[in-house]
């Protein structure tokens, strides 16, 4: 296995996640979170992969993250609203 050291400027390209909304799924009580992911590198096991800008709706089950990624904020917010039992917002 070859070890590669990434140049210092690569760290500027890291993907960051920001939580922007929370909903509780009423039947299960599970908390779902709306997150924005900037474009950049993110950890993928023992490697790094490039991730485009996306929105996600995620939850944690026994410490493991589960959810869906969406290309648009509107689609992610609609999914979050549906999980909260609010239907699709107008």
Buried (B, 14 or more C-beta within 10 A) or exposed (E): EEEEEEEEEEEEBBBEBEEBBEBEBEEEEBEBBBBBBBBBBBEEEEEBEEBEEBBBBBBEEEEEEEBEBBEEEEBBBBBBBBBBEEEEEE
